[in-house]
Amino acid sequence: MTEQEKYEAMYSIEEYRVVSPGFSRVRPFRDRFLKGGETIIDVGCGPGRAGKWLYDHGHTVYLLDIAGNCLDEEVRKSLNDDLVFIRADITHLSDGVRKLLPVADFIYCFDVMEHLPTEDIPKALDAMRSLAYSAYFQISGVADGCGRLIGETLHLTVKPREWWASMLIRYWPEVVDINPENKGSSYQFYCARVRP
């Protein structure tokens, strides 16, 4: 089963669709990092709830996901020139997809990186760095519980906080561990590069 087939199978299951970790943190992200009117690429957008909320609050949002069936119907009906969905794999962005995406102010990438094969992490980080000046990541450090629904493993790169920080610093000159005192199972990082 390809990664695209895996996630299209997952998004056909309501038990998986109802979960939207990115939506739970979108307001604190906006309050802390955004001023208003920024362009954001929501990488691994899932149902699109976080991106739609950002759009509703004055931002231009590009929703990017490997699964063509991931969006909630309400989000799909709201798509327009300032809320755009692109089905794409962040680890293998074609030139055609790159032309559709602006250089954004922010990447919002919430509970996505752990889903990528470890060997594809560098390609994904390189692509994201080329697409935005700043990024906000939340990365899970535990095995998934939902892959059992289709007999597949979803979290392919389960690594400690320090491993992720060392990967991010290779691609972003500034990496801040947003919540270092949290010894839990997920890690949040702010990353930035110099604007030209």
N, C-alpha and C positions, 0 to 999 in steps of 0.2 A: 504494500500500500504506500503510495507517495505521501509526502507531507500535505499536499493539497487535498488529496482524497481523505486522509486521516481527519483533517479539521472540517472538511465538508460533512463527513460522517458525524463528527461531534456536534456540529451546529444543527444537525437534524434531530438532536435529542434535547428535549425541553429542559431536562435536569441540568444540562451544561449551559444552555442559552440563558437561563435566569441569572447565572453568576456573571458579575461585571466588576471585577476588582478595581479597574481603572475609574469607574464612576464613583466609587467610595472615596477617592482621594482627589478628584478633580477640583473641588472648591478650594481646599488648602493649597493645591498647586497654583491655581489662578491667583489667590490672595497673596501668595508669597513671591511669585515670579513674574506675573504679567501686569502690565500697566493699562492695557486696553488697545484693541485693534490689531494685535499681533497675528501673524500667520503661524499655524501649528500643523505639524504632520503627526497624526496619531498612528503610530506604527503598531500593527497587531491590534487593530481597533475593536475586534470582536463585534458585539452587537451595536457598537457605535454610540452608546449612551453618553460617554464622557465627551466625545467630539461634538455631539449634538448640543450638549449643555454649554460647551465653550462657544459654539456658533450662536446659540441663543443669547450669550452674554457678549456679543460684539466682535468675535474673532473669526477669521477665515480659517477653515479647517479642511485638511485633506485626510481622509480616512483610508488607511492602507491595511489590507489583510490578504492572506493567502487563500482564504475561503470565500468564494463568491456568494455563499448563502449566509454569511455571518450577521448581516445587519438586521436589527429589529425593523418591522414593517413601518413603524412611525418614523424611524430615521430614514429609511429608503424613500418614503414619500416626501421627505423634507429636502432631499438632495437638490442642489442648485449650483450656481457659479461660485458661491462662497462656502458651500458644504459639499465636497466632492468625494466620491468613493472610487478607489482604484484597486482592482484585484491584482495583487503582485506579491512576490516573494522577496523580502528585504535582503535575502542572501544572494539573489540572482536578479538584480534590477536591470532590465533591458534599457537600451538607449531610448526607446519609445516611451517607456514609463518615466525615465528621468526627465524627458522633455515636458511631461505633463506636470511635474512637480517643481514648485519654485524653490529657491533657497529660503527656507523658513526661519522664523525667529526661534522656534522651539520644536524639538522632537518630544512627544509624550509617548513613552514606551513603558507600559505598565503590565507586569507579569507576562512578559513575552520572551525575554532573552533565554530563560531556562528551557523554553520549548524548542530552541534551535539545537541542531547537532553541534557538538563542541568544535568540530573542525570548521563550521560555518560562522562561528562567532566573529572572527576577524573580518570576514566579508561584510557581515551585517553592520559592525561598528564603523568600518570604513565608509560604507554607503551612507549611514546616518550622519556621520561627520560631514560628508560632502553635501548633505541636504539641509543642514541647519547650523546656526551659530551656537545654540545651546540645546541641552537635552536634560530630560528628567526621566530617570529610570527607577522602577521598583522591580526587584528581581527576587524570585522565591528561591530559597535554599533547601527545599524539601521535595521529596518524591510526590508525584501527583496522585490523586485518588480517583480521578474521573476516567482515565484511560481504560480502566477495566470494563467500561461500558461497551467498548468496541474491541477489547483484547489487545490494546496497544499501550505503549508507554508514551506519555505526553511530555514529561519533564526529562529531556535528554541531557541537559547540562546542569547537574546539581552540584554546586561548588560553594565553598565558604565565601564570606564577605571579602576577605583579603584577596582571593583569587580574582573576583570580579573587579575590585578596585585596581589591581595590577593590569587587567585587560583594558579597562577604560582609560587609564592614564597613557596608554600607548597611542590612543586616538584623539584624546581631548587634553589640551595643556592644563586645564583646570578641572579637577575632580574633587567634589566635596561630598563626604559621607554625611548625609542630612540628619541621620538619626543614629550616631555611633553607639550611644548608650543602650539602644535596643539590641538585646542579645537574642532576639527571636529568630524566626525562620525566614524573614524577608528583609531586604536591604534597599535603601533609597539613596540615590546619588544624583547630584546636580553636576552637569558637565558643561564646559564652555570653551570656545575658541575665540580668537581675536577676529573682530569684524574688519574687513578691508577698508 
